[in-house]
Amino acid sequence: MIQVVQVVSDTNIGGAGRYLLNYLKYFDRARFDVTVIVPEKSMLSEFIQVYPEVHLHEVPYMADQSYDRNCVKYLTDLLKQIKPDILHTHASLSARIAGKKAKVPCIVATRHCIEPQTSKLKTVLSGVLNNYLCDYYIAVANAVKDNLEEGGIPSEKIRTIYNGVEPAQSFSVEEIQQERSRLGIQNFEFVFGIFARLEPVKGHRYFLKAARELKKEGYQAKFLIVGDGSLRKELEEMAVSFGLEDSVIFTGYVKDTSLLLNVADVNVIASDSEAMSLAILEAKSLGKPSIATAVGGNPEIVHNGSDGFLVGVADSASLAEAMVKIMEDEELFKRLSQNAQALFQKEFRAETMVRKLEKFYEEAYQNVHR
């Protein structure tokens, strides 16, 4: 049996946390013995405790930071006790350093995002350090693999394993209709939804500009903005200035967005940077096409004209044009929807991701025990 330790330093449940929880649900109990290390008071703990066969350690010094000297010492002692075959880290430099100190045979890190390149000197130094501390990197998209290579990681040390998610909950026609009524959406209105924190990188301004174009042309549509963030007030004021106060719906933070995703006809990703959008994958699971900016990993999971559309960054005109294409062509919308759901079933289920990850673990284990 292969001993695997997973380390997540987040106290909240973000992309790394969801990745971990999907892994814990589906990993092969007969082939792997799994330990999870999280910070004290992590929101992940209660979900991990659902699996009594998983060994959970809640540790100090690690909360929401990649490096802490005291954390390195604590984790080094803990890893020496556990003696894992594979240490799999998520953004925790402390854990990787501790893994080296504890002489863990195989250290793996998953890169969940695309990191901006710094100065050439910093990039070189970071690459040297990361090469020393890690035997392998897992990239959640080929765009992330490219980003790692730009940062000095050799391609032979990188494996691309696409993220997988659980299918979003599907609701009945009656439940969807009730929610549409609650939100003030008429039966004849098409719904575009953007599910993202309200921060500059997510491109909500261009979503609103596209909405203004559609309203100017007389299209009957509603625009859902699901989430909260530092731009909330500014975006609300922008919607009013555009005359969209009756067309744009700000829901604020919603813990479970699945019903709202059912309400939306099309999912919109307007970000100027994206590694592997879980929102796109969840939309696909319901047969919802996406209109997404052609950045990062988006072109790997949205195929232009097949299961959605790709548009330029900060290009509200192209976004509006894609919206109109989908609204005006019922057969196109049906085809995009069918293809989106078929692609999800083939490539992006959580269980599919876990099987690929386990195959990689076994190969890595065999490599270090030759």
Salt bridges, closest charged atoms under 4 A:
ASP28 OD2 - ARG31 NH1 3.05
ASP33 OD1 - HIS55 NE2 3.22
GLU53 OE2 - ARG29 NE 2.68
ASP77 OD2 - LYS73 NZ 3.60
GLU115 OE2 - ARG111 NE 3.74
GLU149 OE2 - LYS145 NZ 2.63
GLU166 OE2 - LYS25 NZ 2.48
GLU179 OE2 - ARG182 NH2 2.75
GLU189 OE2 - LYS222 NZ 2.85
GLU213 OE2 - LYS216 NZ 3.38
ASP228 OD1 - ARG232 NH1 3.73
GLU234 OE2 - ARG205 NH2 2.92
GLU236 OE2 - ARG232 NE 2.61
GLU274 OE1 - LYS202 NZ 3.47
GLU282 OE2 - ARG18 NH2 2.06
ASP307 OD2 - LYS284 NZ 3.46
ASP307 OD2 - HIS303 ND1 2.98
GLU347 OE1 - LYS356 NZ 3.82
GLU351 OE2 - ARG355 NH1 3.50
GLU358 OE1 - ARG31 NH1 3.75
GLU358 OE1 - ARG355 NH2 2.86
GLU362 OE2 - ARG31 NH2 2.76
